[in-house]
Amino acid sequence: MENPIDISTRARSRAGELAVRSRRQTLTKVPEITAYFWILKLLTTGMGEATSDYLDHWLLPVVAVLLAGIGLAVALLLQFSAPRYVAWRYWLAVVMVAIFGTMAADGLHYQLGLPYLVTAPFYAVALAAIFVGWRVSEGTLSIHSVYTARREAFYWAAVLATFALGTAVGDLTALTFGIGFLASAGLFAVLIAVPAVAYRWLAWNAILTFWLAYILTRPLGASVADWMAVPHILGGLDLGRGSVSVIMTIPIFALVAYMSVTRKDVRREQDALPSH
């Protein structure tokens, strides 16, 4: 018969492991990946694209970038100061990253005159460098491990790079390659299905497929927003940048409020623990 002391020791060790895992899960700084997450991600990409373009035309570009930078800094300060994931803080940071990331990508093109064939690879290399640094430093790229300040810094750096990359790639296909915004949206809608299918039926790595899908949501959402906003002569609905920004902000606000009340995007502590 097994020694009761050994059984008790293993039980305490197991309980300690579960307590640490539960604490880390409780302190995670990002939402659980659900359908709500992807809907909000697409809406924020489109809203960021429309808002950025609207501000660039309404204000001087330098003033628009300055205001967006201040807004991003405040949003990230609120996000980093929270002890755990809070829906409105997290999605406020995402919205400001979307706006500022769009301005960063457009700035290299319109202000410095760099073609999208240059800026898209530049942001791809920047994103790859962030991922390499994150992986080497922390040993994982999983968003479920974002419960320290350093990992959160890597996470938001990667998010910002994905927004800038997605903006450049979306404009590359729509404008440089000349296929238009609606066709670009269709292209990226097909491409974003690839990691979903690969994860579900081909057993691809969950972290890899998540980041592939995350990157592709940006050009998809931005292409849809541009298609809604641009004039008929460019193949769009001619709703205007400001109108599209408002149209997409309303459901973002509603969904974030819903998440804040229901906490459907928060993994319950008991869900992280195995059953007896």
C-alpha positions as CSV (number, residue, x, y, z in Angstrom):
1,M,0.0,0.0,0.0
2,E,1.2,3.5,-0.9
3,N,2.5,5.6,2.0
4,P,-0.2,8.1,3.1
5,I,2.5,10.7,3.7
6,D,3.6,10.4,0.0
7,I,0.0,10.7,-1.1
8,S,-0.5,13.8,1.1
9,T,2.8,15.4,-0.2
10,R,1.7,14.9,-3.8
11,A,-1.7,16.3,-3.1
12,R,-0.3,19.4,-1.5
13,S,2.1,19.8,-4.5
14,R,-0.7,19.4,-6.9
15,A,-2.8,21.9,-5.0
16,G,0.0,24.4,-5.1
17,E,0.4,24.0,-8.8
18,L,-3.3,24.5,-9.4
19,A,-3.3,27.6,-7.1
20,V,-0.5,29.1,-9.1
21,R,-2.2,28.3,-12.4
22,S,-5.5,29.7,-11.1
23,R,-3.7,32.9,-9.9
24,R,-2.1,33.4,-13.3
25,Q,-5.3,32.9,-15.1
26,T,-7.1,35.3,-12.8
27,L,-4.4,38.0,-13.4
28,T,-4.3,37.6,-17.2
29,K,-4.5,40.9,-19.0
30,V,-6.2,39.8,-22.2
31,P,-9.7,38.5,-23.0
32,E,-10.6,34.9,-23.7
33,I,-10.7,34.2,-27.4
34,T,-14.3,33.8,-28.3
35,A,-16.5,34.9,-31.3
36,Y,-17.0,38.2,-29.4
37,F,-13.3,38.8,-29.5
38,W,-13.1,38.4,-33.3
39,I,-16.1,40.5,-33.9
40,L,-14.7,43.3,-31.8
41,K,-11.3,42.9,-33.4
42,L,-12.8,43.4,-36.9
43,L,-14.9,46.3,-35.8
44,T,-12.0,48.1,-34.2
45,T,-9.8,47.6,-37.3
46,G,-12.4,49.2,-39.5
47,M,-13.2,52.0,-37.0
48,G,-9.5,52.7,-36.6
49,E,-9.0,53.0,-40.4
50,A,-12.0,55.3,-40.8
51,T,-11.2,57.5,-37.8
52,S,-7.5,57.8,-38.7
53,D,-8.4,58.9,-42.3
54,Y,-11.0,61.3,-41.0
55,L,-8.7,63.0,-38.5
56,D,-5.9,63.3,-41.1
57,H,-8.3,65.2,-43.4
58,W,-10.0,67.2,-40.7
59,L,-6.7,68.2,-38.9
60,L,-3.2,68.8,-39.9
61,P,-1.5,65.4,-40.1
62,V,1.1,66.3,-37.4
63,V,-1.7,67.4,-35.1
64,A,-3.7,64.2,-35.8
65,V,-0.7,62.0,-35.1
66,L,0.1,63.9,-31.9
67,L,-3.4,63.6,-30.6
68,A,-3.6,59.9,-31.5
69,G,-0.2,59.3,-29.8
70,I,-1.4,61.0,-26.6
71,G,-4.6,59.0,-26.7
72,L,-2.6,55.8,-27.2
73,A,-0.3,56.6,-24.3
74,V,-3.2,57.3,-21.9
75,A,-5.0,54.1,-23.0
76,L,-1.9,52.0,-22.5
77,L,-1.3,53.6,-19.1
78,L,-4.8,52.6,-18.0
79,Q,-4.4,49.1,-19.4
80,F,-1.0,48.5,-17.7
81,S,-2.2,49.9,-14.4
82,A,-5.1,47.4,-14.2
83,P,-4.2,44.3,-12.1
84,R,-6.2,42.0,-14.5
85,Y,-8.2,42.1,-17.7
86,V,-10.9,44.8,-17.7
87,A,-13.0,44.9,-20.9
88,W,-13.2,48.7,-21.4
89,R,-9.6,49.4,-20.7
90,Y,-8.4,46.6,-23.0
91,W,-10.6,47.6,-25.9
92,L,-9.9,51.3,-25.5
93,A,-6.2,50.4,-25.9
94,V,-7.0,48.4,-29.0
95,V,-9.0,51.2,-30.5
96,M,-6.2,53.7,-29.9
97,V,-3.7,51.2,-31.3
98,A,-5.9,50.9,-34.4
99,I,-6.0,54.6,-35.0
100,F,-2.3,55.3,-34.3
101,G,-1.2,52.2,-36.1
102,T,-3.0,53.3,-39.2
103,M,-1.5,56.8,-39.0
104,A,2.0,55.2,-38.6
105,A,1.6,53.1,-41.7
106,D,0.0,56.0,-43.7
107,G,2.7,58.4,-42.5
108,L,5.5,56.4,-44.1
109,H,3.6,56.3,-47.4
110,Y,2.1,59.8,-47.6
111,Q,4.6,61.9,-45.7
112,L,7.8,60.1,-46.5
113,G,6.8,58.9,-49.9
114,L,7.6,55.2,-49.3
115,P,5.6,52.8,-51.5
116,Y,3.5,50.1,-49.9
117,L,5.9,47.5,-51.4
118,V,8.5,48.9,-49.0
119,T,6.4,49.7,-45.9
120,A,4.6,46.3,-45.9
121,P,7.9,44.3,-45.7
122,F,9.3,46.8,-43.2
123,Y,6.4,46.3,-40.8
124,A,6.6,42.5,-41.4
125,V,10.2,42.5,-40.4
126,A,9.4,44.7,-37.3
127,L,6.7,42.3,-36.3
128,A,9.0,39.3,-36.7
129,A,11.6,40.9,-34.6
130,I,9.1,41.5,-31.8
131,F,8.0,37.9,-32.0
132,V,11.6,36.7,-31.8
133,G,12.4,38.9,-28.9
134,W,9.2,37.8,-27.1
135,R,9.9,34.1,-27.7
136,V,13.5,34.3,-26.6
137,S,12.7,36.4,-23.5
138,E,9.6,34.6,-22.3
139,G,9.7,31.2,-24.0
140,T,6.2,31.5,-25.4
141,L,4.0,33.7,-27.6
142,S,0.7,32.5,-26.1
143,I,-1.6,35.4,-25.1
144,H,-2.8,33.2,-22.2
145,S,0.6,33.8,-20.6
146,V,0.2,37.6,-20.6
147,Y,0.2,38.2,-16.8
148,T,3.5,40.1,-16.3
149,A,4.4,43.7,-17.3
150,R,7.2,42.5,-19.7
151,R,4.9,40.0,-21.5
152,E,2.2,42.7,-21.7
153,A,4.8,45.1,-23.3
154,F,5.7,42.5,-25.9
155,Y,2.0,41.8,-26.5
156,W,1.1,45.4,-27.2
157,A,4.2,46.0,-29.3
158,A,3.1,43.0,-31.4
159,V,-0.5,44.3,-31.6
160,L,0.7,47.8,-32.8
161,A,3.0,46.2,-35.4
162,T,0.1,44.0,-36.7
163,F,-2.1,47.0,-37.2
164,A,0.6,48.9,-39.1
165,L,1.4,45.8,-41.2
166,G,-2.3,45.1,-41.9
167,T,-2.9,48.7,-43.0
168,A,0.1,48.7,-45.4
169,V,-0.9,45.3,-46.8
170,G,-4.6,46.3,-47.3
171,D,-3.6,49.4,-49.2
172,L,-1.0,47.4,-51.1
173,T,-3.6,45.1,-52.6
174,A,-6.4,47.7,-53.0
175,L,-4.3,50.6,-54.4
176,T,-0.9,49.4,-55.6
177,F,-2.2,46.2,-57.1
178,G,-5.4,48.0,-58.1
179,I,-8.0,45.3,-57.2
180,G,-10.1,47.7,-55.2
181,F,-11.3,47.7,-51.6
182,L,-14.2,45.3,-52.0
183,A,-12.1,42.7,-53.8
184,S,-9.4,43.2,-51.1
185,A,-12.0,42.5,-48.4
186,G,-13.0,39.3,-50.3
187,L,-9.4,38.2,-50.6
188,F,-8.6,38.7,-46.9
189,A,-11.9,37.0,-46.0
190,V,-10.7,33.9,-47.8
191,L,-7.2,34.1,-46.4
192,I,-8.4,34.5,-42.8
193,A,-10.3,31.2,-43.2
194,V,-7.0,29.4,-43.8
195,P,-5.7,29.4,-40.2
196,A,-9.2,28.6,-38.9
197,V,-9.4,25.5,-41.1
198,A,-5.8,24.6,-40.4
199,Y,-6.3,24.7,-36.7
200,R,-9.6,22.9,-36.7
201,W,-8.9,20.1,-39.2
202,L,-5.1,20.0,-39.8
203,A,-3.9,20.3,-36.2
204,W,-1.8,23.4,-36.8
205,N,-0.3,25.1,-33.8
206,A,-2.9,27.1,-31.9
207,I,-0.5,30.1,-31.2
208,L,0.6,30.2,-34.9
209,T,-2.9,30.1,-36.2
210,F,-4.1,32.7,-33.7
211,W,-1.5,35.3,-34.8
212,L,-2.0,34.6,-38.5
213,A,-5.7,35.3,-38.0
214,Y,-5.0,38.3,-35.8
215,I,-2.8,39.8,-38.5
216,L,-5.3,39.2,-41.3
217,T,-8.2,40.8,-39.4
218,R,-6.5,44.2,-39.9
219,P,-6.5,44.4,-43.7
220,L,-10.0,42.7,-43.8
221,G,-11.6,45.2,-41.5
222,A,-9.8,48.2,-43.0
223,S,-10.7,47.1,-46.5
224,V,-14.4,46.9,-45.5
225,A,-14.2,50.3,-43.9
226,D,-12.6,51.9,-46.9
227,W,-15.1,50.3,-49.2
228,M,-18.0,51.8,-47.2
229,A,-16.3,55.2,-47.0
230,V,-14.9,56.0,-50.5
231,P,-16.9,57.6,-53.3
232,H,-18.8,55.6,-55.9
233,I,-16.2,56.4,-58.5
234,L,-13.7,54.4,-56.5
235,G,-16.2,51.5,-56.1
236,G,-17.3,52.4,-52.6
237,L,-20.6,53.2,-50.9
238,D,-19.6,56.9,-50.4
239,L,-20.7,57.0,-46.7
240,G,-17.7,59.1,-45.7
241,R,-15.0,58.5,-43.2
242,G,-16.8,60.2,-40.3
243,S,-20.0,58.3,-40.8
244,V,-18.2,54.9,-41.1
245,S,-16.3,55.7,-37.9
246,V,-19.6,56.3,-36.0
247,I,-21.3,53.3,-37.6
248,M,-18.6,51.0,-36.3
249,T,-18.1,52.8,-32.9
250,I,-21.7,52.1,-31.8
251,P,-21.5,48.3,-31.9
252,I,-18.0,48.4,-30.4
253,F,-19.4,50.4,-27.4
254,A,-22.4,48.1,-27.1
255,L,-20.3,44.9,-27.2
256,V,-17.8,46.2,-24.7
257,A,-20.6,47.2,-22.4
258,Y,-22.1,43.7,-22.8
259,M,-18.7,42.0,-22.1
260,S,-18.2,44.2,-19.0
261,V,-21.6,43.1,-17.6
262,T,-21.7,39.4,-18.6
263,R,-17.9,38.8,-18.5
264,K,-18.3,36.3,-21.3
265,D,-14.8,37.0,-22.4
266,V,-13.3,36.1,-19.1
267,R,-12.3,32.5,-18.3
268,R,-13.8,31.6,-15.0
269,E,-11.2,30.6,-12.4
270,Q,-12.8,27.2,-11.9
271,D,-12.6,26.6,-15.7
272,A,-8.8,26.6,-15.4
273,L,-8.9,23.8,-12.8
274,P,-9.4,20.1,-13.6
275,S,-12.3,18.3,-12.2
276,H,-11.8,16.0,-9.2
